[in-house]
Each structure stands twice: as structure tokens, then as C-alpha cells.
Amino acid sequence: MIGMNEPWLLLLLGSLMGVVLAALVVLFARIRQLPAELQQQSEQLRQRQEQLTRDLATFQQGSIRMGEELTALRLQLKRLEDKQLKLETQDPQALPYNQAARLVGMGASIEDLTQSCGLSKAEAELFVKLHGGRRG
């Protein structure tokens, strides 16, 4: 047992208990702060999740609108293609001219045009002048 003749030992034990008590106070204070910090972090995460949800909804709406626009453009292109085909085949008098324009684009001569399309020599020369520059 510790007697009165060893005061340094009592002082040492007292100091040690003071350090332990101070450490316990610091730990207790820190433990009391943890729930508030966790609550704050939880709130920040909730707000971030809400923002990401809003952003995702915006992106989805944009993708939907873009898809609708592409569908409308495809339909419009199809209608235009159909209309062009109809116009090309509708006028029987224009058919030799369309064929002549294609043949000139492929390098046909004036004689080729007069024989295959039934054009006069003047018409064939005109087609060569008009459409011959497209060759490349």
C-alpha cells in the first residue's frame, strides 16, 4: 500500500488520472458531435440525390423530344422521297429527259442521247452542256 512517505507516487497517479479524465471528456464531446455531423451529411446526400433525380428527368425529357424530332424528320424525308419518285414517274414526257440527264452524268455522248432517249441533236447538245459539267 502507498504510504504518506511516497508523495511523488501519489502525484504521478493524480496526474495520470487527470490525463485519463481529460481524454474521456474530449471523447465524450466528440461522441456528442457525431449525430449532428451524421445528420448534416445525410441532409447533403439527400439534396444531392434530389438534384441528380431532377437532372436525370431533364435528360430523359430531352432524349424523348430528340427521338420525336428524329421520327418526324424520318417521316418528312419519306414523304419527300415518295413525292420525288411520284414526280419522276408521273410525267411521261419528262422521262427521256431524266434518263438523258443520268446518262450524261455517266459520260454518254450526244449520239448516245439521240439514239437511247429519242432526243434531237440540239436537245442532246443542250443536255451535254447543262449536265456535262457535273462529271468529276
C-alpha positions in Angstrom: 0.0 0.0 0.0 1.1 3.5 -0.8 2.1 5.5 2.3 2.5 9.2 3.0 6.2 8.9 2.6 5.8 8.4 -1.2 4.1 11.7 -2.4 5.7 11.6 -5.8 3.8 8.4 -6.5 0.5 10.0 -5.5 1.3 13.0 -7.6 2.0 10.7 -10.6 -1.2 8.8 -10.1 -3.2 12.0 -9.8 -1.6 13.4 -12.9 -2.3 10.2 -14.8 -6.0 10.2 -13.6 -6.2 13.8 -14.8 -5.0 12.9 -18.3 -7.3 10.0 -18.4 -10.2 12.2 -17.3 -9.3 14.9 -19.9 -9.2 12.2 -22.6 -12.6 10.9 -21.6 -14.1 14.4 -21.6 -12.7 15.0 -25.2 -14.0 11.6 -26.3 -17.4 12.3 -24.8 -17.6 15.7 -26.5 -16.6 14.2 -29.8 -19.2 11.4 -29.5 -21.9 14.0 -28.8 -21.0 15.8 -32.0 -21.2 12.7 -34.2 -25.0 12.6 -34.5 -25.2 16.2 -35.7 -22.4 15.6 -38.3 -24.1 12.5 -39.5 -27.4 14.4 -39.8 -25.7 17.1 -41.8 -24.0 14.7 -44.1 -27.3 12.8 -44.5 -29.1 16.0 -45.5 -26.3 16.9 -48.0 -26.6 13.4 -49.6 -30.4 13.8 -49.8 -30.1 17.2 -51.5 -27.6 15.8 -53.9 -29.8 12.8 -54.7 -32.8 15.1 -55.4 -30.6 17.3 -57.7 -29.4 14.2 -59.6 -33.0 12.9 -59.9 -34.1 16.3 -61.4 -31.1 16.2 -63.8 -31.9 12.7 -64.9 -35.6 13.7 -65.6 -34.4 16.7 -67.6 -32.1 14.4 -69.7 -34.8 11.9 -70.2 -37.2 14.6 -71.4 -34.6 15.9 -73.8 -34.0 12.4 -75.2 -37.7 11.8 -75.7 -38.0 15.2 -77.5 -35.0 14.4 -79.7 -36.4 11.0 -80.6 -39.8 12.5 -81.5 -38.0 15.1 -83.7 -36.0 12.3 -85.4 -39.2 10.3 -86.1 -40.8 13.4 -87.5 -37.8 14.1 -89.8 -37.8 10.5 -91.0 -41.5 10.7 -91.9 -40.9 14.0 -93.7 -37.9 12.6 -95.6 -40.0 9.5 -96.6 -42.8 11.8 -97.8 -40.3 13.8 -99.9 -38.8 10.7 -101.3 -42.2 9.4 -102.3 -43.2 12.7 -103.8 -39.9 12.9 -105.8 -40.4 9.4 -107.1 -44.0 10.2 -108.0 -43.0 13.3 -109.9 -40.3 11.4 -111.8 -42.6 8.7 -112.9 -45.8 10.8 -113.3 -44.8 12.9 -116.4 -44.1 10.5 -119.2 -42.6 13.4 -121.3 -40.1 14.1 -118.6 -38.9 10.5 -118.5 -36.5 10.8 -121.5 -35.1 14.0 -120.1 -34.4 12.4 -116.7 -32.8 9.4 -118.4 -30.7 11.7 -120.6 -29.5 13.7 -117.5 -28.5 10.5 -115.9 -26.7 9.2 -119.0 -24.8 12.5 -119.4 -23.7 12.2 -115.8 -22.3 8.8 -116.7 -20.4 10.2 -119.7 -22.8 9.5 -122.6 -22.1 11.2 -125.9 -24.5 13.3 -128.0 -25.1 10.3 -130.3 -25.8 8.1 -127.3 -28.5 10.5 -126.2 -30.2 10.8 -129.6 -30.3 7.0 -130.0 -31.3 5.9 -126.5 -33.6 8.8 -125.4 -35.0 9.9 -128.7 -33.7 13.5 -128.3 -32.9 15.7 -131.3 -29.3 16.6 -131.8 -29.9 20.1 -130.4 -31.6 18.7 -127.3 -28.7 16.3 -126.8 -26.1 19.1 -127.2 -28.0 21.2 -124.6 -28.1 18.3 -122.2 -24.4 17.7 -122.5 -23.7 21.4 -121.9 -26.1 21.6 -118.9 -25.3 18.3 -117.2 -21.8 17.5 -118.6 -20.1 19.8 -116.0 -21.2 17.6 -113.2 -18.8 14.8 -114.1 -15.9 14.8 -111.8 
